[in-house]
Amino acid sequence: MTAKLKGLASSGAVHVAFAFIAMGGWALFANRHHPLPKPLVAGVVQGTLSALLTLYLKTAIDALSKRFSGAMRLVLPPLVACLGSSAILVAIHAASGTPEILKTIALPLVVSTSYAALYNYSISRGAHDRNR
């Protein structure tokens, strides 16, 4: 991989932009059977939330993984992050009038929870290896 591609792959701005486009697009698709502007509003809301939650998840996992040890270190940080994301997504989509809230947030929650679990595992594993 070239240095330029590596730089893009590690760029926080690229991750945030990708989250906005991918999950905003998903929300638009999930609400496509409703009259405009509802699908567009859902897409912008979900895109914005996904972009912000991408930053929140990393920060939350970093902070929470330091507070637990053993099995709790593997389970609680991604669980807490997922519950926090779920609450934020449901509340804001309900407030903005998204018609298909569950369909809209299902994919972003699966993706973000998977990311949180894998990221948490990777940093927990790194801490475990350093303590050997």
ROSE-4610 file (N, C-alpha, C; in Angstrom, 1 decimal, always signed):
// ROSE-4610
residu = [M/M/M/T/T/T/A/A/A/K/K/K/L/L/L/K/K/K/G/G/G/L/L/L/A/A/A/S/S/S/S/S/S/G/G/G/A/A/A/V/V/V/H/H/H/V/V/V/A/A/A/F/F/F/A/A/A/F/F/F/I/I/I/A/A/A/M/M/M/G/G/G/G/G/G/W/W/W/A/A/A/L/L/L/F/F/F/A/A/A/N/N/N/R/R/R/H/H/H/H/H/H/P/P/P/L/L/L/P/P/P/K/K/K/P/P/P/L/L/L/V/V/V/A/A/A/G/G/G/V/V/V/V/V/V/Q/Q/Q/G/G/G/T/T/T/L/L/L/S/S/S/A/A/A/L/L/L/L/L/L/T/T/T/L/L/L/Y/Y/Y/L/L/L/K/K/K/T/T/T/A/A/A/I/I/I/D/D/D/A/A/A/L/L/L/S/S/S/K/K/K/R/R/R/F/F/F/S/S/S/G/G/G/A/A/A/M/M/M/R/R/R/L/L/L/V/V/V/L/L/L/P/P/P/P/P/P/L/L/L/V/V/V/A/A/A/C/C/C/L/L/L/G/G/G/S/S/S/S/S/S/A/A/A/I/I/I/L/L/L/V/V/V/A/A/A/I/I/I/H/H/H/A/A/A/A/A/A/S/S/S/G/G/G/T/T/T/P/P/P/E/E/E/I/I/I/L/L/L/K/K/K/T/T/T/I/I/I/A/A/A/L/L/L/P/P/P/L/L/L/V/V/V/V/V/V/S/S/S/T/T/T/S/S/S/Y/Y/Y/A/A/A/A/A/A/L/L/L/Y/Y/Y/N/N/N/Y/Y/Y/S/S/S/I/I/I/S/S/S/R/R/R/G/G/G/A/A/A/H/H/H/D/D/D/R/R/R/N/N/N/R/R/R]
num = [1/1/1/2/2/2/3/3/3/4/4/4/5/5/5/6/6/6/7/7/7/8/8/8/9/9/9/10/10/10/11/11/11/12/12/12/13/13/13/14/14/14/15/15/15/16/16/16/17/17/17/18/18/18/19/19/19/20/20/20/21/21/21/22/22/22/23/23/23/24/24/24/25/25/25/26/26/26/27/27/27/28/28/28/29/29/29/30/30/30/31/31/31/32/32/32/33/33/33/34/34/34/35/35/35/36/36/36/37/37/37/38/38/38/39/39/39/40/40/40/41/41/41/42/42/42/43/43/43/44/44/44/45/45/45/46/46/46/47/47/47/48/48/48/49/49/49/50/50/50/51/51/51/52/52/52/53/53/53/54/54/54/55/55/55/56/56/56/57/57/57/58/58/58/59/59/59/60/60/60/61/61/61/62/62/62/63/63/63/64/64/64/65/65/65/66/66/66/67/67/67/68/68/68/69/69/69/70/70/70/71/71/71/72/72/72/73/73/73/74/74/74/75/75/75/76/76/76/77/77/77/78/78/78/79/79/79/80/80/80/81/81/81/82/82/82/83/83/83/84/84/84/85/85/85/86/86/86/87/87/87/88/88/88/89/89/89/90/90/90/91/91/91/92/92/92/93/93/93/94/94/94/95/95/95/96/96/96/97/97/97/98/98/98/99/99/99/100/100/100/101/101/101/102/102/102/103/103/103/104/104/104/105/105/105/106/106/106/107/107/107/108/108/108/109/109/109/110/110/110/111/111/111/112/112/112/113/113/113/114/114/114/115/115/115/116/116/116/117/117/117/118/118/118/119/119/119/120/120/120/121/121/121/122/122/122/123/123/123/124/124/124/125/125/125/126/126/126/127/127/127/128/128/128/129/129/129/130/130/130/131/131/131/132/132/132]
x = [+0.9/+0.0/+0.9/+0.5/+1.4/+1.2/+2.1/+2.0/+0.7/+0.3/-0.9/-2.1/-2.2/-3.3/-3.4/-2.2/-2.1/-2.6/-2.2/-2.6/-4.1/-4.7/-6.2/-6.9/-6.3/-7.0/-6.9/-5.9/-5.8/-6.4/-6.9/-7.4/-8.8/-8.9/-10.2/-11.2/-10.8/-11.8/-12.4/-11.6/-12.1/-13.0/-12.7/-13.6/-15.0/-14.9/-16.1/-17.0/-16.3/-17.0/-17.6/-16.9/-17.4/-18.6/-18.6/-19.7/-20.9/-20.7/-21.8/-22.4/-21.6/-22.2/-22.8/-22.1/-22.6/-23.9/-23.9/-25.0/-26.1/-25.8/-26.8/-27.5/-26.8/-27.3/-28.2/-27.8/-28.7/-30.0/-29.9/-31.2/-32.1/-31.5/-32.3/-33.0/-32.3/-32.8/-33.9/-33.6/-34.6/-35.9/-35.9/-37.1/-37.6/-37.2/-37.5/-39.0/-39.8/-41.2/-42.1/-41.5/-42.2/-42.0/-43.0/-42.9/-41.7/-41.2/-40.1/-40.7/-40.0/-38.5/-38.1/-39.1/-38.7/-37.5/-37.3/-36.1/-34.9/-34.9/-33.8/-33.4/-34.4/-34.1/-33.5/-34.1/-33.5/-32.1/-31.8/-30.4/-29.4/-29.8/-28.9/-28.7/-29.8/-29.8/-28.9/-29.1/-28.3/-26.9/-26.6/-25.3/-24.5/-25.1/-24.5/-24.3/-25.3/-25.1/-24.0/-24.0/-22.9/-21.5/-21.4/-20.1/-19.7/-20.6/-20.3/-20.1/-20.9/-20.8/-19.5/-18.9/-17.6/-16.6/-16.6/-15.7/-16.0/-17.3/-17.7/-17.3/-17.4/-17.1/-15.7/-14.8/-13.4/-13.0/-13.5/-13.2/-13.8/-15.0/-15.7/-14.9/-14.6/-13.9/-12.5/-11.8/-10.5/-10.6/-11.6/-11.8/-12.3/-13.3/-13.9/-12.9/-12.1/-11.3/-10.2/-9.9/-8.9/-9.5/-10.9/-11.5/-11.9/-11.7/-12.1/-11.0/-11.1/-10.1/-10.7/-10.0/-10.5/-11.6/-12.5/-13.6/-14.5/-14.6/-15.4/-14.8/-13.5/-12.8/-13.2/-13.5/-13.9/-15.4/-16.2/-17.6/-18.2/-17.9/-18.5/-18.3/-17.1/-16.9/-17.7/-17.7/-18.6/-20.1/-20.4/-21.8/-22.3/-21.5/-21.9/-21.9/-21.0/-20.9/-22.1/-22.5/-23.7/-25.0/-25.1/-26.3/-26.4/-25.3/-25.3/-25.6/-25.0/-25.3/-26.8/-27.4/-28.8/-29.7/-29.4/-30.3/-30.2/-29.0/-28.9/-29.6/-29.4/-30.0/-31.6/-32.1/-33.6/-34.1/-33.5/-34.0/-34.0/-32.9/-32.8/-33.7/-33.7/-34.6/-36.0/-36.4/-37.8/-38.1/-37.2/-37.4/-37.4/-36.7/-36.7/-37.7/-38.5/-39.7/-39.3/-38.2/-37.9/-39.0/-39.6/-40.7/-40.2/-39.1/-38.7/-37.5/-37.7/-36.5/-35.8/-36.4/-35.7/-35.0/-35.6/-34.9/-33.7/-33.9/-32.9/-31.6/-31.8/-30.7/-30.1/-30.8/-30.3/-28.9/-28.7/-27.4/-26.3/-26.6/-25.5/-25.2/-26.2/-25.9/-25.0/-25.3/-24.6/-23.1/-23.0/-21.6/-20.9/-21.5/-20.8/-20.5/-21.4/-21.2/-20.1/-20.0/-18.9/-17.6/-17.6/-16.4/-16.0/-16.9/-16.6/-16.0/-16.6/-16.1/-14.7/-14.5/-13.2/-12.1/-12.5/-11.5/-11.2/-12.2/-11.9/-11.1/-11.4/-10.6/-9.1/-8.9/-7.6/-6.8/-7.4/-6.6/-6.5/-7.5/-7.4/-6.3/-6.3/-5.3/-3.9/-3.7/-2.5/-2.0/-3.0/-2.6/-2.2/-2.9/-2.6/-1.2/-0.9/+0.4/+1.5/+1.3/+2.3/+2.5/+1.5/+1.6/+2.3/+2.6/+3.2/+4.6]
y = [-1.2/+0.0/+1.2/+2.2/+3.4/+4.2/+5.2/+6.0/+6.9/+7.3/+8.1/+7.3/+6.1/+5.2/+4.9/+4.7/+4.4/+5.6/+6.8/+8.1/+8.2/+7.9/+8.0/+7.0/+5.8/+4.7/+5.0/+5.7/+6.0/+7.4/+8.1/+9.5/+9.4/+10.1/+10.2/+10.9/+11.9/+12.5/+11.6/+10.7/+9.7/+8.8/+8.3/+7.4/+8.1/+9.3/+10.1/+10.3/+10.7/+10.9/+9.6/+8.5/+7.2/+6.8/+7.0/+6.7/+7.5/+8.8/+9.7/+9.2/+8.9/+8.5/+7.1/+6.2/+4.8/+4.6/+5.2/+5.0/+6.0/+7.1/+8.1/+7.5/+6.9/+6.2/+5.0/+4.3/+3.2/+3.7/+4.8/+5.4/+5.9/+6.5/+6.9/+5.7/+4.6/+3.4/+2.8/+2.7/+2.1/+2.9/+4.1/+5.0/+5.3/+4.6/+5.0/+4.9/+4.2/+4.0/+5.2/+6.1/+7.2/+8.4/+9.4/+10.5/+11.5/+12.1/+13.1/+14.2/+14.8/+14.7/+13.7/+12.9/+12.0/+11.1/+10.5/+9.7/+10.6/+11.7/+12.6/+13.1/+13.4/+13.9/+12.7/+11.5/+10.3/+10.1/+10.3/+10.1/+11.1/+12.3/+13.3/+13.1/+12.8/+12.6/+11.4/+10.3/+9.1/+9.3/+9.9/+10.2/+11.0/+12.1/+12.9/+12.1/+11.4/+10.6/+9.6/+8.9/+7.9/+8.5/+9.7/+10.4/+10.7/+11.3/+11.6/+10.4/+9.3/+8.1/+7.4/+7.6/+6.9/+7.5/+8.8/+9.4/+9.0/+9.0/+8.6/+7.2/+6.3/+4.9/+4.7/+5.2/+5.1/+5.7/+6.9/+7.6/+6.8/+6.3/+5.6/+4.3/+3.5/+2.3/+2.5/+3.5/+3.8/+4.1/+4.9/+5.2/+4.1/+3.3/+2.2/+1.0/+0.8/-0.4/-0.3/+0.9/+1.2/+0.9/+0.9/+0.8/-0.6/-1.5/-2.9/-3.9/-5.0/-6.1/-7.4/-8.4/-9.7/-9.7/-10.6/-10.8/-9.5/-8.8/-7.6/-6.5/-6.6/-5.7/-6.0/-7.2/-7.6/-7.3/-7.4/-7.4/-6.0/-5.3/-4.1/-2.9/-2.6/-1.4/-1.4/-2.5/-2.5/-2.5/-3.2/-3.2/-1.8/-1.1/+0.3/+1.2/+1.1/+1.9/+1.6/+0.3/+0.0/+0.5/+0.4/+0.9/+2.4/+3.1/+4.5/+5.0/+4.3/+4.5/+4.3/+3.2/+2.9/+3.9/+4.4/+5.4/+6.7/+7.1/+8.3/+8.2/+7.1/+6.9/+6.9/+6.2/+6.1/+7.5/+8.1/+9.4/+10.5/+10.6/+11.6/+11.3/+10.0/+9.7/+9.9/+9.6/+9.8/+11.3/+12.1/+13.6/+14.2/+13.6/+14.1/+13.6/+12.6/+12.1/+11.0/+10.3/+9.2/+8.1/+7.7/+6.8/+5.4/+4.9/+3.5/+3.5/+3.8/+3.9/+2.6/+1.5/+0.2/-0.2/-0.1/-0.4/+0.5/+1.8/+2.8/+2.5/+2.2/+2.0/+0.6/-0.4/-1.8/-2.0/-1.6/-1.8/-0.9/+0.4/+1.1/+0.6/+0.0/-0.6/-1.8/-2.7/-3.9/-3.5/-2.6/-2.2/-1.5/-0.6/+0.1/-0.8/-1.7/-2.7/-3.7/-4.1/-5.0/-4.2/-3.0/-2.2/-2.0/-1.7/-1.5/-2.8/-3.9/-5.2/-5.5/-5.4/-5.7/-4.7/-3.5/-2.5/-2.7/-3.0/-3.3/-4.5/-5.5/-6.8/-6.5/-5.7/-5.4/-4.7/-3.7/-2.9/-3.7/-4.5/-5.4/-6.5/-7.0/-8.0/-7.4/-6.2/-5.5/-5.2/-4.9/-4.6/-5.9/-7.0/-8.3/-8.8/-8.6/-8.9/-8.1/-6.8/-6.0/-6.4/-7.0/-7.4/-8.7/-9.4/-10.7/-10.6]
z = [+0.0/+0.0/+0.0/-0.8/-0.9/+0.3/+0.6/+1.7/+1.7/+0.5/+0.3/+0.7/+0.3/+0.6/+2.1/+2.7/+4.1/+4.9/+4.5/+5.1/+5.1/+3.9/+3.8/+4.7/+4.7/+5.5/+7.0/+7.4/+8.9/+9.2/+8.2/+8.5/+9.2/+10.3/+11.0/+10.1/+9.3/+8.4/+7.4/+6.9/+5.9/+6.6/+7.8/+8.5/+8.8/+9.2/+9.5/+8.2/+7.1/+5.8/+5.3/+5.5/+5.0/+5.9/+7.2/+8.0/+7.6/+7.4/+6.9/+5.7/+4.6/+3.3/+3.4/+4.0/+4.0/+4.9/+6.1/+6.9/+6.6/+6.1/+5.7/+4.4/+3.6/+2.4/+2.8/+3.8/+4.3/+4.9/+5.6/+6.2/+5.1/+4.1/+2.9/+2.3/+2.1/+1.6/+2.5/+3.8/+4.7/+4.8/+4.4/+4.5/+3.1/+2.1/+0.7/+0.4/+1.1/+0.8/+1.3/+2.0/+2.6/+1.7/+1.8/+0.9/+1.3/+0.3/+0.6/+1.5/+2.4/+2.6/+3.7/+4.2/+5.3/+5.0/+3.8/+3.6/+3.6/+3.1/+3.1/+4.5/+5.2/+6.6/+7.4/+7.2/+7.9/+7.5/+6.2/+5.7/+6.3/+6.3/+6.9/+8.4/+9.1/+10.5/+10.8/+10.1/+10.4/+10.0/+8.8/+8.4/+9.4/+9.9/+10.9/+12.2/+12.6/+13.9/+13.7/+12.6/+12.4/+12.4/+11.8/+11.8/+13.2/+14.0/+15.4/+16.2/+16.0/+16.8/+16.5/+15.3/+15.0/+16.0/+16.2/+17.1/+18.6/+18.9/+20.3/+20.6/+19.7/+20.0/+20.4/+19.6/+19.9/+21.2/+21.5/+22.7/+23.9/+23.8/+24.9/+25.1/+24.1/+24.3/+24.9/+24.5/+25.1/+26.5/+26.9/+28.3/+29.2/+28.7/+29.4/+29.6/+28.6/+28.6/+29.7/+30.1/+31.2/+32.6/+32.7/+34.0/+34.4/+33.5/+33.8/+33.5/+34.1/+33.9/+33.7/+33.2/+33.0/+31.9/+32.2/+31.2/+31.1/+32.2/+32.2/+31.2/+31.0/+30.1/+28.7/+28.4/+27.0/+26.7/+27.8/+27.6/+27.8/+28.9/+29.3/+28.4/+27.9/+27.1/+25.8/+25.0/+23.8/+24.2/+25.3/+25.7/+26.0/+26.8/+27.3/+26.0/+25.2/+23.9/+23.1/+22.9/+22.1/+22.7/+24.0/+24.7/+24.6/+24.7/+24.6/+23.1/+22.2/+20.7/+20.5/+21.0/+20.7/+21.3/+22.5/+23.1/+22.3/+21.9/+21.1/+19.8/+19.1/+17.8/+17.9/+18.8/+18.9/+19.3/+20.3/+20.7/+19.6/+18.9/+17.9/+16.6/+16.2/+15.1/+15.5/+16.7/+17.1/+17.1/+17.6/+17.6/+16.2/+15.3/+13.9/+13.0/+13.5/+12.7/+11.8/+12.0/+11.1/+11.1/+10.0/+10.0/+10.4/+9.9/+10.1/+11.0/+12.3/+13.2/+13.3/+13.5/+13.7/+12.5/+11.3/+10.1/+9.9/+10.2/+10.0/+10.9/+12.1/+13.0/+13.1/+12.5/+12.6/+12.1/+10.8/+10.2/+10.9/+11.1/+11.8/+13.2/+13.9/+15.3/+15.1/+14.1/+13.9/+13.6/+12.7/+12.3/+13.4/+14.2/+15.2/+16.4/+16.7/+17.8/+17.4/+16.2/+15.7/+15.8/+15.3/+15.4/+16.9/+17.8/+19.2/+19.8/+19.5/+20.0/+19.5/+18.2/+17.6/+18.1/+18.1/+18.6/+20.1/+20.9/+22.3/+22.5/+21.7/+21.8/+21.4/+20.3/+19.9/+21.0/+21.6/+22.6/+23.9/+24.2/+25.4/+25.2/+24.0/+23.7/+23.8/+23.3/+23.3/+24.8/+25.6/+27.0/+27.7/+27.3/+27.9/+27.5/+26.2/+25.7/+26.4/+26.7/+27.3/+28.8/+29.4/+30.8/+31.0/+29.9/+30.0/+30.4]
